Amino acid sequence: MNTNAILDIAMQGLLITAKLAAPIVITALVVGFAISLIQSITQIQEVTLSFVPKAAAVGVAMLICGHWMISEMISFTHVLFEQIPILLGSAG
């Protein structure tokens, strides 16, 4: 296994991680921003007012995107398992 193969696998892993985290992180960001905007307008500074809607929105995002996330992870794992003979063959 050469350095390019290791770097390629690491880059694929980082890309799939970013791709899978994006819906949840973006949802939390948008909901957090909206709640912060409402809090600054109404001057209500309650911690649970920020946390509870964000947690609910992230839960809904996971329900909506969960099937897609699992299928992406399964396809990535299949690709990695298919590359094992090629990677081991290049080492010997």
PyMOL Python script that loads the backbone (N, CA, C, O; Angstrom):
from pymol import cmd

cmd.read_pdbstr("""\
ATOM      1  N   MET A   1       0.859  -1.170   0.000  1.00  0.00           N
ATOM      2  CA  MET A   1       0.000   0.000   0.000  1.00  0.00           C
ATOM      3  C   MET A   1       0.908   1.237   0.000  1.00  0.00           C
ATOM      4  O   MET A   1       1.755   1.396   0.879  1.00  0.00           O
ATOM      5  N   ASN A   2       0.725   2.082  -0.968  1.00  0.00           N
ATOM      6  CA  ASN A   2       1.580   3.267  -1.062  1.00  0.00           C
ATOM      7  C   ASN A   2       0.921   4.483  -0.408  1.00  0.00           C
ATOM      8  O   ASN A   2      -0.230   4.445   0.027  1.00  0.00           O
ATOM      9  N   THR A   3       1.688   5.539  -0.359  1.00  0.00           N
ATOM     10  CA  THR A   3       1.230   6.749   0.325  1.00  0.00           C
ATOM     11  C   THR A   3       0.019   7.371  -0.371  1.00  0.00           C
ATOM     12  O   THR A   3      -0.875   7.898   0.290  1.00  0.00           O
ATOM     13  N   ASN A   4      -0.010   7.310  -1.695  1.00  0.00           N
ATOM     14  CA  ASN A   4      -1.141   7.901  -2.433  1.00  0.00           C
ATOM     15  C   ASN A   4      -2.451   7.190  -2.117  1.00  0.00           C
ATOM     16  O   ASN A   4      -3.498   7.829  -2.014  1.00  0.00           O
ATOM     17  N   ALA A   5      -2.396   5.878  -1.965  1.00  0.00           N
ATOM     18  CA  ALA A   5      -3.614   5.127  -1.639  1.00  0.00           C
ATOM     19  C   ALA A   5      -4.118   5.487  -0.249  1.00  0.00           C
ATOM     20  O   ALA A   5      -5.322   5.638  -0.039  1.00  0.00           O
ATOM     21  N   ILE A   6      -3.200   5.622   0.695  1.00  0.00           N
ATOM     22  CA  ILE A   6      -3.592   5.994   2.056  1.00  0.00           C
ATOM     23  C   ILE A   6      -4.202   7.392   2.077  1.00  0.00           C
ATOM     24  O   ILE A   6      -5.224   7.620   2.724  1.00  0.00           O
ATOM     25  N   LEU A   7      -3.577   8.317   1.375  1.00  0.00           N
ATOM     26  CA  LEU A   7      -4.105   9.678   1.313  1.00  0.00           C
ATOM     27  C   LEU A   7      -5.456   9.719   0.615  1.00  0.00           C
ATOM     28  O   LEU A   7      -6.332  10.491   1.004  1.00  0.00           O
ATOM     29  N   ASP A   8      -5.631   8.899  -0.406  1.00  0.00           N
ATOM     30  CA  ASP A   8      -6.904   8.855  -1.118  1.00  0.00           C
ATOM     31  C   ASP A   8      -8.015   8.328  -0.211  1.00  0.00           C
ATOM     32  O   ASP A   8      -9.117   8.877  -0.195  1.00  0.00           O
ATOM     33  N   ILE A   9      -7.731   7.266   0.543  1.00  0.00           N
ATOM     34  CA  ILE A   9      -8.728   6.724   1.465  1.00  0.00           C
ATOM     35  C   ILE A   9      -9.050   7.735   2.565  1.00  0.00           C
ATOM     36  O   ILE A   9     -10.211   7.906   2.937  1.00  0.00           O
ATOM     37  N   ALA A  10      -8.020   8.400   3.082  1.00  0.00           N
ATOM     38  CA  ALA A  10      -8.255   9.410   4.121  1.00  0.00           C
ATOM     39  C   ALA A  10      -9.088  10.570   3.587  1.00  0.00           C
ATOM     40  O   ALA A  10      -9.967  11.076   4.284  1.00  0.00           O
ATOM     41  N   MET A  11      -8.820  10.988   2.373  1.00  0.00           N
ATOM     42  CA  MET A  11      -9.592  12.088   1.782  1.00  0.00           C
ATOM     43  C   MET A  11     -11.041  11.670   1.541  1.00  0.00           C
ATOM     44  O   MET A  11     -11.962  12.451   1.783  1.00  0.00           O
ATOM     45  N   GLN A  12     -11.245  10.442   1.067  1.00  0.00           N
ATOM     46  CA  GLN A  12     -12.604   9.946   0.890  1.00  0.00           C
ATOM     47  C   GLN A  12     -13.347   9.886   2.225  1.00  0.00           C
ATOM     48  O   GLN A  12     -14.532  10.209   2.300  1.00  0.00           O
ATOM     49  N   GLY A  13     -12.639   9.471   3.276  1.00  0.00           N
ATOM     50  CA  GLY A  13     -13.244   9.417   4.599  1.00  0.00           C
ATOM     51  C   GLY A  13     -13.638  10.791   5.109  1.00  0.00           C
ATOM     52  O   GLY A  13     -14.715  10.963   5.679  1.00  0.00           O
ATOM     53  N   LEU A  14     -12.765  11.769   4.904  1.00  0.00           N
ATOM     54  CA  LEU A  14     -13.096  13.132   5.328  1.00  0.00           C
ATOM     55  C   LEU A  14     -14.255  13.708   4.530  1.00  0.00           C
ATOM     56  O   LEU A  14     -15.103  14.408   5.084  1.00  0.00           O
ATOM     57  N   LEU A  15     -14.302  13.420   3.234  1.00  0.00           N
ATOM     58  CA  LEU A  15     -15.406  13.920   2.408  1.00  0.00           C
ATOM     59  C   LEU A  15     -16.736  13.298   2.811  1.00  0.00           C
ATOM     60  O   LEU A  15     -17.750  13.993   2.884  1.00  0.00           O
ATOM     61  N   ILE A  16     -16.739  11.997   3.071  1.00  0.00           N
ATOM     62  CA  ILE A  16     -17.996  11.357   3.472  1.00  0.00           C
ATOM     63  C   ILE A  16     -18.430  11.850   4.846  1.00  0.00           C
ATOM     64  O   ILE A  16     -19.626  11.975   5.111  1.00  0.00           O
ATOM     65  N   THR A  17     -17.467  12.132   5.723  1.00  0.00           N
ATOM     66  CA  THR A  17     -17.798  12.673   7.038  1.00  0.00           C
ATOM     67  C   THR A  17     -18.446  14.044   6.911  1.00  0.00           C
ATOM     68  O   THR A  17     -19.459  14.322   7.554  1.00  0.00           O
ATOM     69  N   ALA A  18     -17.862  14.893   6.087  1.00  0.00           N
ATOM     70  CA  ALA A  18     -18.430  16.224   5.883  1.00  0.00           C
ATOM     71  C   ALA A  18     -19.803  16.148   5.226  1.00  0.00           C
ATOM     72  O   ALA A  18     -20.711  16.906   5.568  1.00  0.00           O
ATOM     73  N   LYS A  19     -19.941  15.229   4.282  1.00  0.00           N
ATOM     74  CA  LYS A  19     -21.210  15.074   3.583  1.00  0.00           C
ATOM     75  C   LYS A  19     -22.312  14.592   4.523  1.00  0.00           C
ATOM     76  O   LYS A  19     -23.456  15.035   4.424  1.00  0.00           O
ATOM     77  N   LEU A  20     -21.964  13.684   5.435  1.00  0.00           N
ATOM     78  CA  LEU A  20     -22.965  13.153   6.359  1.00  0.00           C
ATOM     79  C   LEU A  20     -23.284  14.133   7.487  1.00  0.00           C
ATOM     80  O   LEU A  20     -24.405  14.144   7.997  1.00  0.00           O
ATOM     81  N   ALA A  21     -22.326  14.943   7.873  1.00  0.00           N
ATOM     82  CA  ALA A  21     -22.546  15.888   8.968  1.00  0.00           C
ATOM     83  C   ALA A  21     -23.248  17.159   8.502  1.00  0.00           C
ATOM     84  O   ALA A  21     -23.848  17.864   9.314  1.00  0.00           O
ATOM     85  N   ALA A  22     -23.181  17.458   7.216  1.00  0.00           N
ATOM     86  CA  ALA A  22     -23.709  18.723   6.705  1.00  0.00           C
ATOM     87  C   ALA A  22     -25.189  18.959   7.020  1.00  0.00           C
ATOM     88  O   ALA A  22     -25.518  20.043   7.501  1.00  0.00           O
ATOM     89  N   PRO A  23     -26.101  18.009   6.778  1.00  0.00           N
ATOM     90  CA  PRO A  23     -27.516  18.312   7.069  1.00  0.00           C
ATOM     91  C   PRO A  23     -27.777  18.629   8.538  1.00  0.00           C
ATOM     92  O   PRO A  23     -28.582  19.507   8.849  1.00  0.00           O
ATOM     93  N   ILE A  24     -27.109  17.928   9.435  1.00  0.00           N
ATOM     94  CA  ILE A  24     -27.329  18.143  10.863  1.00  0.00           C
ATOM     95  C   ILE A  24     -26.718  19.459  11.307  1.00  0.00           C
ATOM     96  O   ILE A  24     -27.342  20.222  12.045  1.00  0.00           O
ATOM     97  N   VAL A  25     -25.503  19.725  10.863  1.00  0.00           N
ATOM     98  CA  VAL A  25     -24.819  20.954  11.277  1.00  0.00           C
ATOM     99  C   VAL A  25     -25.526  22.184  10.709  1.00  0.00           C
ATOM    100  O   VAL A  25     -25.693  23.182  11.409  1.00  0.00           O
ATOM    101  N   ILE A  26     -25.934  22.116   9.459  1.00  0.00           N
ATOM    102  CA  ILE A  26     -26.618  23.255   8.842  1.00  0.00           C
ATOM    103  C   ILE A  26     -27.970  23.499   9.512  1.00  0.00           C
ATOM    104  O   ILE A  26     -28.366  24.645   9.722  1.00  0.00           O
ATOM    105  N   THR A  27     -28.678  22.411   9.847  1.00  0.00           N
ATOM    106  CA  THR A  27     -29.957  22.561  10.549  1.00  0.00           C
ATOM    107  C   THR A  27     -29.759  23.230  11.904  1.00  0.00           C
ATOM    108  O   THR A  27     -30.489  24.155  12.260  1.00  0.00           O
ATOM    109  N   ALA A  28     -28.766  22.755  12.657  1.00  0.00           N
ATOM    110  CA  ALA A  28     -28.493  23.350  13.971  1.00  0.00           C
ATOM    111  C   ALA A  28     -28.076  24.808  13.829  1.00  0.00           C
ATOM    112  O   ALA A  28     -28.457  25.644  14.649  1.00  0.00           O
ATOM    113  N   LEU A  29     -27.300  25.118  12.798  1.00  0.00           N
ATOM    114  CA  LEU A  29     -26.857  26.494  12.573  1.00  0.00           C
ATOM    115  C   LEU A  29     -28.032  27.407  12.254  1.00  0.00           C
ATOM    116  O   LEU A  29     -28.142  28.491  12.825  1.00  0.00           O
ATOM    117  N   VAL A  30     -28.902  26.990  11.360  1.00  0.00           N
ATOM    118  CA  VAL A  30     -30.030  27.829  10.952  1.00  0.00           C
ATOM    119  C   VAL A  30     -31.011  28.026  12.110  1.00  0.00           C
ATOM    120  O   VAL A  30     -31.464  29.141  12.367  1.00  0.00           O
ATOM    121  N   VAL A  31     -31.330  26.942  12.801  1.00  0.00           N
ATOM    122  CA  VAL A  31     -32.269  27.060  13.921  1.00  0.00           C
ATOM    123  C   VAL A  31     -31.652  27.878  15.050  1.00  0.00           C
ATOM    124  O   VAL A  31     -32.335  28.705  15.654  1.00  0.00           O
ATOM    125  N   GLY A  32     -30.378  27.661  15.342  1.00  0.00           N
ATOM    126  CA  GLY A  32     -29.709  28.446  16.374  1.00  0.00           C
ATOM    127  C   GLY A  32     -29.671  29.923  16.048  1.00  0.00           C
ATOM    128  O   GLY A  32     -29.867  30.767  16.922  1.00  0.00           O
ATOM    129  N   PHE A  33     -29.414  30.235  14.772  1.00  0.00           N
ATOM    130  CA  PHE A  33     -29.411  31.641  14.356  1.00  0.00           C
ATOM    131  C   PHE A  33     -30.800  32.261  14.475  1.00  0.00           C
ATOM    132  O   PHE A  33     -30.946  33.394  14.934  1.00  0.00           O
ATOM    133  N   ALA A  34     -31.812  31.512  14.061  1.00  0.00           N
ATOM    134  CA  ALA A  34     -33.185  32.044  14.139  1.00  0.00           C
ATOM    135  C   ALA A  34     -33.599  32.266  15.596  1.00  0.00           C
ATOM    136  O   ALA A  34     -34.204  33.288  15.922  1.00  0.00           O
ATOM    137  N   ILE A  35     -33.280  31.328  16.453  1.00  0.00           N
ATOM    138  CA  ILE A  35     -33.633  31.482  17.867  1.00  0.00           C
ATOM    139  C   ILE A  35     -32.859  32.638  18.492  1.00  0.00           C
ATOM    140  O   ILE A  35     -33.414  33.404  19.281  1.00  0.00           O
ATOM    141  N   SER A  36     -31.580  32.766  18.143  1.00  0.00           N
ATOM    142  CA  SER A  36     -30.784  33.884  18.667  1.00  0.00           C
ATOM    143  C   SER A  36     -31.329  35.222  18.199  1.00  0.00           C
ATOM    144  O   SER A  36     -31.329  36.197  18.951  1.00  0.00           O
ATOM    145  N   LEU A  37     -31.791  35.268  16.962  1.00  0.00           N
ATOM    146  CA  LEU A  37     -32.393  36.490  16.437  1.00  0.00           C
ATOM    147  C   LEU A  37     -33.671  36.827  17.191  1.00  0.00           C
ATOM    148  O   LEU A  37     -33.908  37.984  17.537  1.00  0.00           O
ATOM    149  N   ILE A  38     -34.491  35.819  17.445  1.00  0.00           N
ATOM    150  CA  ILE A  38     -35.726  36.042  18.206  1.00  0.00           C
ATOM    151  C   ILE A  38     -35.401  36.469  19.635  1.00  0.00           C
ATOM    152  O   ILE A  38     -36.069  37.343  20.188  1.00  0.00           O
ATOM    153  N   GLN A  39     -34.377  35.856  20.237  1.00  0.00           N
ATOM    154  CA  GLN A  39     -33.994  36.228  21.594  1.00  0.00           C
ATOM    155  C   GLN A  39     -33.476  37.658  21.662  1.00  0.00           C
ATOM    156  O   GLN A  39     -33.756  38.380  22.619  1.00  0.00           O
ATOM    157  N   SER A  40     -32.730  38.058  20.661  1.00  0.00           N
ATOM    158  CA  SER A  40     -32.215  39.435  20.696  1.00  0.00           C
ATOM    159  C   SER A  40     -33.316  40.457  20.438  1.00  0.00           C
ATOM    160  O   SER A  40     -33.263  41.572  20.958  1.00  0.00           O
ATOM    161  N   ILE A  41     -34.308  40.085  19.643  1.00  0.00           N
ATOM    162  CA  ILE A  41     -35.423  41.005  19.389  1.00  0.00           C
ATOM    163  C   ILE A  41     -36.293  41.146  20.631  1.00  0.00           C
ATOM    164  O   ILE A  41     -36.683  42.254  21.002  1.00  0.00           O
ATOM    165  N   THR A  42     -36.597  40.019  21.272  1.00  0.00           N
ATOM    166  CA  THR A  42     -37.485  40.054  22.436  1.00  0.00           C
ATOM    167  C   THR A  42     -36.744  40.249  23.752  1.00  0.00           C
ATOM    168  O   THR A  42     -37.379  40.464  24.785  1.00  0.00           O
ATOM    169  N   GLN A  43     -35.430  40.178  23.741  1.00  0.00           N
ATOM    170  CA  GLN A  43     -34.567  40.324  24.908  1.00  0.00           C
ATOM    171  C   GLN A  43     -34.862  39.279  25.985  1.00  0.00           C
ATOM    172  O   GLN A  43     -34.732  39.544  27.181  1.00  0.00           O
ATOM    173  N   ILE A  44     -35.257  38.100  25.541  1.00  0.00           N
ATOM    174  CA  ILE A  44     -35.446  36.968  26.448  1.00  0.00           C
ATOM    175  C   ILE A  44     -34.177  36.114  26.351  1.00  0.00           C
ATOM    176  O   ILE A  44     -33.877  35.559  25.294  1.00  0.00           O
ATOM    177  N   GLN A  45     -33.440  36.015  27.449  1.00  0.00           N
ATOM    178  CA  GLN A  45     -32.197  35.263  27.451  1.00  0.00           C
ATOM    179  C   GLN A  45     -32.372  33.984  28.273  1.00  0.00           C
ATOM    180  O   GLN A  45     -31.921  33.901  29.416  1.00  0.00           O
ATOM    181  N   GLU A  46     -33.006  33.030  27.696  1.00  0.00           N
ATOM    182  CA  GLU A  46     -33.252  31.746  28.355  1.00  0.00           C
ATOM    183  C   GLU A  46     -32.484  30.666  27.589  1.00  0.00           C
ATOM    184  O   GLU A  46     -32.609  30.560  26.369  1.00  0.00           O
ATOM    185  N   VAL A  47     -31.693  29.867  28.303  1.00  0.00           N
ATOM    186  CA  VAL A  47     -30.841  28.859  27.671  1.00  0.00           C
ATOM    187  C   VAL A  47     -31.680  27.761  27.037  1.00  0.00           C
ATOM    188  O   VAL A  47     -31.380  27.308  25.932  1.00  0.00           O
ATOM    189  N   THR A  48     -32.720  27.334  27.723  1.00  0.00           N
ATOM    190  CA  THR A  48     -33.543  26.251  27.185  1.00  0.00           C
ATOM    191  C   THR A  48     -34.307  26.683  25.947  1.00  0.00           C
ATOM    192  O   THR A  48     -34.658  25.844  25.116  1.00  0.00           O
ATOM    193  N   LEU A  49     -34.568  27.954  25.809  1.00  0.00           N
ATOM    194  CA  LEU A  49     -35.239  28.458  24.609  1.00  0.00           C
ATOM    195  C   LEU A  49     -34.376  28.243  23.378  1.00  0.00           C
ATOM    196  O   LEU A  49     -34.894  28.090  22.272  1.00  0.00           O
ATOM    197  N   SER A  50     -33.085  28.232  23.561  1.00  0.00           N
ATOM    198  CA  SER A  50     -32.173  27.991  22.450  1.00  0.00           C
ATOM    199  C   SER A  50     -31.939  26.502  22.243  1.00  0.00           C
ATOM    200  O   SER A  50     -31.853  26.049  21.102  1.00  0.00           O
ATOM    201  N   PHE A  51     -31.835  25.739  23.312  1.00  0.00           N
ATOM    202  CA  PHE A  51     -31.445  24.334  23.213  1.00  0.00           C
ATOM    203  C   PHE A  51     -32.560  23.428  22.720  1.00  0.00           C
ATOM    204  O   PHE A  51     -32.328  22.592  21.846  1.00  0.00           O
ATOM    205  N   VAL A  52     -33.741  23.571  23.250  1.00  0.00           N
ATOM    206  CA  VAL A  52     -34.832  22.641  22.946  1.00  0.00           C
ATOM    207  C   VAL A  52     -35.242  22.682  21.468  1.00  0.00           C
ATOM    208  O   VAL A  52     -35.351  21.618  20.858  1.00  0.00           O
ATOM    209  N   PRO A  53     -35.473  23.851  20.864  1.00  0.00           N
ATOM    210  CA  PRO A  53     -35.821  23.839  19.437  1.00  0.00           C
ATOM    211  C   PRO A  53     -34.689  23.317  18.555  1.00  0.00           C
ATOM    212  O   PRO A  53     -34.934  22.663  17.541  1.00  0.00           O
ATOM    213  N   LYS A  54     -33.447  23.610  18.947  1.00  0.00           N
ATOM    214  CA  LYS A  54     -32.316  23.130  18.170  1.00  0.00           C
ATOM    215  C   LYS A  54     -32.219  21.608  18.233  1.00  0.00           C
ATOM    216  O   LYS A  54     -31.954  20.957  17.223  1.00  0.00           O
ATOM    217  N   ALA A  55     -32.434  21.047  19.418  1.00  0.00           N
ATOM    218  CA  ALA A  55     -32.407  19.591  19.577  1.00  0.00           C
ATOM    219  C   ALA A  55     -33.544  18.936  18.801  1.00  0.00           C
ATOM    220  O   ALA A  55     -33.355  17.886  18.186  1.00  0.00           O
ATOM    221  N   ALA A  56     -34.710  19.546  18.827  1.00  0.00           N
ATOM    222  CA  ALA A  56     -35.846  19.000  18.080  1.00  0.00           C
ATOM    223  C   ALA A  56     -35.592  19.068  16.575  1.00  0.00           C
ATOM    224  O   ALA A  56     -35.896  18.124  15.847  1.00  0.00           O
ATOM    225  N   ALA A  57     -35.041  20.175  16.117  1.00  0.00           N
ATOM    226  CA  ALA A  57     -34.767  20.321  14.686  1.00  0.00           C
ATOM    227  C   ALA A  57     -33.701  19.336  14.218  1.00  0.00           C
ATOM    228  O   ALA A  57     -33.804  18.783  13.122  1.00  0.00           O
ATOM    229  N   VAL A  58     -32.689  19.116  15.034  1.00  0.00           N
ATOM    230  CA  VAL A  58     -31.657  18.133  14.678  1.00  0.00           C
ATOM    231  C   VAL A  58     -32.259  16.727  14.646  1.00  0.00           C
ATOM    232  O   VAL A  58     -31.902  15.924  13.784  1.00  0.00           O
ATOM    233  N   GLY A  59     -33.157  16.425  15.564  1.00  0.00           N
ATOM    234  CA  GLY A  59     -33.844  15.137  15.542  1.00  0.00           C
ATOM    235  C   GLY A  59     -34.674  14.949  14.281  1.00  0.00           C
ATOM    236  O   GLY A  59     -34.672  13.870  13.688  1.00  0.00           O
ATOM    237  N   VAL A  60     -35.377  15.988  13.873  1.00  0.00           N
ATOM    238  CA  VAL A  60     -36.165  15.916  12.642  1.00  0.00           C
ATOM    239  C   VAL A  60     -35.245  15.771  11.429  1.00  0.00           C
ATOM    240  O   VAL A  60     -35.549  15.013  10.507  1.00  0.00           O
ATOM    241  N   ALA A  61     -34.128  16.490  11.426  1.00  0.00           N
ATOM    242  CA  ALA A  61     -33.170  16.365  10.315  1.00  0.00           C
ATOM    243  C   ALA A  61     -32.606  14.956  10.239  1.00  0.00           C
ATOM    244  O   ALA A  61     -32.399  14.427   9.146  1.00  0.00           O
ATOM    245  N   MET A  62     -32.357  14.343  11.395  1.00  0.00           N
ATOM    246  CA  MET A  62     -31.859  12.968  11.389  1.00  0.00           C
ATOM    247  C   MET A  62     -32.928  11.985  10.910  1.00  0.00           C
ATOM    248  O   MET A  62     -32.614  11.006  10.233  1.00  0.00           O
ATOM    249  N   LEU A  63     -34.180  12.244  11.259  1.00  0.00           N
ATOM    250  CA  LEU A  63     -35.259  11.388  10.759  1.00  0.00           C
ATOM    251  C   LEU A  63     -35.403  11.503   9.249  1.00  0.00           C
ATOM    252  O   LEU A  63     -35.621  10.506   8.561  1.00  0.00           O
ATOM    253  N   ILE A  64     -35.280  12.725   8.737  1.00  0.00           N
ATOM    254  CA  ILE A  64     -35.442  12.943   7.303  1.00  0.00           C
ATOM    255  C   ILE A  64     -34.246  12.408   6.520  1.00  0.00           C
ATOM    256  O   ILE A  64     -34.419  11.764   5.486  1.00  0.00           O
ATOM    257  N   CYS A  65     -33.037  12.672   7.008  1.00  0.00           N
ATOM    258  CA  CYS A  65     -31.819  12.328   6.267  1.00  0.00           C
ATOM    259  C   CYS A  65     -31.193  11.005   6.693  1.00  0.00           C
ATOM    260  O   CYS A  65     -30.194  10.585   6.109  1.00  0.00           O
ATOM    261  N   GLY A  66     -31.758  10.342   7.698  1.00  0.00           N
ATOM    262  CA  GLY A  66     -31.143   9.135   8.237  1.00  0.00           C
ATOM    263  C   GLY A  66     -30.965   8.027   7.220  1.00  0.00           C
ATOM    264  O   GLY A  66     -29.900   7.412   7.161  1.00  0.00           O
ATOM    265  N   HIS A  67     -31.983   7.757   6.418  1.00  0.00           N
ATOM    266  CA  HIS A  67     -31.895   6.693   5.415  1.00  0.00           C
ATOM    267  C   HIS A  67     -30.799   6.999   4.392  1.00  0.00           C
ATOM    268  O   HIS A  67     -30.017   6.123   4.022  1.00  0.00           O
ATOM    269  N   TRP A  68     -30.756   8.242   3.947  1.00  0.00           N
ATOM    270  CA  TRP A  68     -29.720   8.640   2.990  1.00  0.00           C
ATOM    271  C   TRP A  68     -28.329   8.522   3.607  1.00  0.00           C
ATOM    272  O   TRP A  68     -27.389   8.086   2.943  1.00  0.00           O
ATOM    273  N   MET A  69     -28.199   8.908   4.873  1.00  0.00           N
ATOM    274  CA  MET A  69     -26.902   8.843   5.539  1.00  0.00           C
ATOM    275  C   MET A  69     -26.422   7.397   5.671  1.00  0.00           C
ATOM    276  O   MET A  69     -25.249   7.103   5.438  1.00  0.00           O
ATOM    277  N   ILE A  70     -27.316   6.514   6.039  1.00  0.00           N
ATOM    278  CA  ILE A  70     -26.940   5.108   6.173  1.00  0.00           C
ATOM    279  C   ILE A  70     -26.581   4.508   4.824  1.00  0.00           C
ATOM    280  O   ILE A  70     -25.612   3.755   4.726  1.00  0.00           O
ATOM    281  N   SER A  71     -27.340   4.825   3.786  1.00  0.00           N
ATOM    282  CA  SER A  71     -27.028   4.275   2.459  1.00  0.00           C
ATOM    283  C   SER A  71     -25.700   4.812   1.933  1.00  0.00           C
ATOM    284  O   SER A  71     -24.961   4.081   1.273  1.00  0.00           O
ATOM    285  N   GLU A  72     -25.383   6.079   2.214  1.00  0.00           N
ATOM    286  CA  GLU A  72     -24.084   6.629   1.820  1.00  0.00           C
ATOM    287  C   GLU A  72     -22.944   5.914   2.551  1.00  0.00           C
ATOM    288  O   GLU A  72     -21.915   5.602   1.951  1.00  0.00           O
ATOM    289  N   MET A  73     -23.132   5.662   3.826  1.00  0.00           N
ATOM    290  CA  MET A  73     -22.110   4.982   4.612  1.00  0.00           C
ATOM    291  C   MET A  73     -21.925   3.546   4.148  1.00  0.00           C
ATOM    292  O   MET A  73     -20.797   3.055   4.094  1.00  0.00           O
ATOM    293  N   ILE A  74     -23.019   2.866   3.813  1.00  0.00           N
ATOM    294  CA  ILE A  74     -22.924   1.493   3.322  1.00  0.00           C
ATOM    295  C   ILE A  74     -22.209   1.448   1.983  1.00  0.00           C
ATOM    296  O   ILE A  74     -21.361   0.582   1.766  1.00  0.00           O
ATOM    297  N   SER A  75     -22.535   2.363   1.083  1.00  0.00           N
ATOM    298  CA  SER A  75     -21.860   2.371  -0.220  1.00  0.00           C
ATOM    299  C   SER A  75     -20.380   2.706  -0.068  1.00  0.00           C
ATOM    300  O   SER A  75     -19.554   2.146  -0.788  1.00  0.00           O
ATOM    301  N   PHE A  76     -20.026   3.601   0.845  1.00  0.00           N
ATOM    302  CA  PHE A  76     -18.623   3.914   1.096  1.00  0.00           C
ATOM    303  C   PHE A  76     -17.891   2.691   1.634  1.00  0.00           C
ATOM    304  O   PHE A  76     -16.761   2.415   1.232  1.00  0.00           O
ATOM    305  N   THR A  77     -18.526   1.963   2.533  1.00  0.00           N
ATOM    306  CA  THR A  77     -17.913   0.755   3.082  1.00  0.00           C
ATOM    307  C   THR A  77     -17.739  -0.310   2.013  1.00  0.00           C
ATOM    308  O   THR A  77     -16.718  -0.998   1.993  1.00  0.00           O
ATOM    309  N   HIS A  78     -18.722  -0.461   1.117  1.00  0.00           N
ATOM    310  CA  HIS A  78     -18.595  -1.419   0.025  1.00  0.00           C
ATOM    311  C   HIS A  78     -17.423  -1.058  -0.888  1.00  0.00           C
ATOM    312  O   HIS A  78     -16.674  -1.936  -1.318  1.00  0.00           O
ATOM    313  N   VAL A  79     -17.270   0.212  -1.177  1.00  0.00           N
ATOM    314  CA  VAL A  79     -16.152   0.648  -2.014  1.00  0.00           C
ATOM    315  C   VAL A  79     -14.819   0.342  -1.343  1.00  0.00           C
ATOM    316  O   VAL A  79     -13.876  -0.105  -1.995  1.00  0.00           O
ATOM    317  N   LEU A  80     -14.746   0.582  -0.046  1.00  0.00           N
ATOM    318  CA  LEU A  80     -13.510   0.275   0.684  1.00  0.00           C
ATOM    319  C   LEU A  80     -13.209  -1.218   0.666  1.00  0.00           C
ATOM    320  O   LEU A  80     -12.062  -1.615   0.459  1.00  0.00           O
ATOM    321  N   PHE A  81     -14.230  -2.053   0.882  1.00  0.00           N
ATOM    322  CA  PHE A  81     -14.006  -3.490   0.872  1.00  0.00           C
ATOM    323  C   PHE A  81     -13.621  -3.989  -0.513  1.00  0.00           C
ATOM    324  O   PHE A  81     -12.845  -4.937  -0.631  1.00  0.00           O
ATOM    325  N   GLU A  82     -14.154  -3.363  -1.569  1.00  0.00           N
ATOM    326  CA  GLU A  82     -13.780  -3.751  -2.928  1.00  0.00           C
ATOM    327  C   GLU A  82     -12.347  -3.347  -3.257  1.00  0.00           C
ATOM    328  O   GLU A  82     -11.716  -3.958  -4.119  1.00  0.00           O
ATOM    329  N   GLN A  83     -11.832  -2.331  -2.584  1.00  0.00           N
ATOM    330  CA  GLN A  83     -10.467  -1.878  -2.837  1.00  0.00           C
ATOM    331  C   GLN A  83      -9.407  -2.681  -2.097  1.00  0.00           C
ATOM    332  O   GLN A  83      -8.220  -2.527  -2.385  1.00  0.00           O
ATOM    333  N   ILE A  84      -9.796  -3.535  -1.153  1.00  0.00           N
ATOM    334  CA  ILE A  84      -8.823  -4.281  -0.353  1.00  0.00           C
ATOM    335  C   ILE A  84      -7.914  -5.148  -1.225  1.00  0.00           C
ATOM    336  O   ILE A  84      -6.697  -5.084  -1.049  1.00  0.00           O
ATOM    337  N   PRO A  85      -8.438  -5.958  -2.160  1.00  0.00           N
ATOM    338  CA  PRO A  85      -7.508  -6.764  -2.972  1.00  0.00           C
ATOM    339  C   PRO A  85      -6.569  -5.921  -3.824  1.00  0.00           C
ATOM    340  O   PRO A  85      -5.408  -6.285  -4.013  1.00  0.00           O
ATOM    341  N   ILE A  86      -7.056  -4.813  -4.332  1.00  0.00           N
ATOM    342  CA  ILE A  86      -6.222  -3.951  -5.155  1.00  0.00           C
ATOM    343  C   ILE A  86      -5.118  -3.338  -4.304  1.00  0.00           C
ATOM    344  O   ILE A  86      -3.964  -3.272  -4.725  1.00  0.00           O
ATOM    345  N   LEU A  87      -5.477  -2.893  -3.109  1.00  0.00           N
ATOM    346  CA  LEU A  87      -4.487  -2.275  -2.221  1.00  0.00           C
ATOM    347  C   LEU A  87      -3.463  -3.290  -1.734  1.00  0.00           C
ATOM    348  O   LEU A  87      -2.280  -2.964  -1.631  1.00  0.00           O
ATOM    349  N   LEU A  88      -3.886  -4.505  -1.434  1.00  0.00           N
ATOM    350  CA  LEU A  88      -2.942  -5.529  -0.978  1.00  0.00           C
ATOM    351  C   LEU A  88      -2.082  -6.036  -2.127  1.00  0.00           C
ATOM    352  O   LEU A  88      -0.921  -6.392  -1.931  1.00  0.00           O
ATOM    353  N   GLY A  89      -2.653  -6.067  -3.324  1.00  0.00           N
ATOM    354  CA  GLY A  89      -1.882  -6.520  -4.492  1.00  0.00           C
ATOM    355  C   GLY A  89      -0.789  -5.542  -4.885  1.00  0.00           C
ATOM    356  O   GLY A  89       0.259  -5.945  -5.390  1.00  0.00           O
ATOM    357  N   SER A  90      -1.028  -4.263  -4.654  1.00  0.00           N
ATOM    358  CA  SER A  90      -0.007  -3.270  -5.005  1.00  0.00           C
ATOM    359  C   SER A  90       1.139  -3.269  -4.014  1.00  0.00           C
ATOM    360  O   SER A  90       2.222  -2.771  -4.319  1.00  0.00           O
ATOM    361  N   ALA A  91       0.912  -3.832  -2.807  1.00  0.00           N
ATOM    362  CA  ALA A  91       1.984  -3.847  -1.801  1.00  0.00           C
ATOM    363  C   ALA A  91       2.964  -4.975  -2.059  1.00  0.00           C
ATOM    364  O   ALA A  91       4.140  -4.853  -1.716  1.00  0.00           O
ATOM    365  N   GLY A  92       2.511  -6.076  -2.659  1.00  0.00           N
ATOM    366  CA  GLY A  92       3.387  -7.239  -2.815  1.00  0.00           C
ATOM    367  C   GLY A  92       4.025  -7.341  -4.085  1.00  0.00           C
ATOM    368  O   GLY A  92       4.783  -8.281  -4.321  1.00  0.00           O
TER     369      GLY A  92
END
""", "prot")
cmd.dss("prot")
cmd.show_as("cartoon", "prot")
cmd.util.cbc("prot")
cmd.orient("prot")
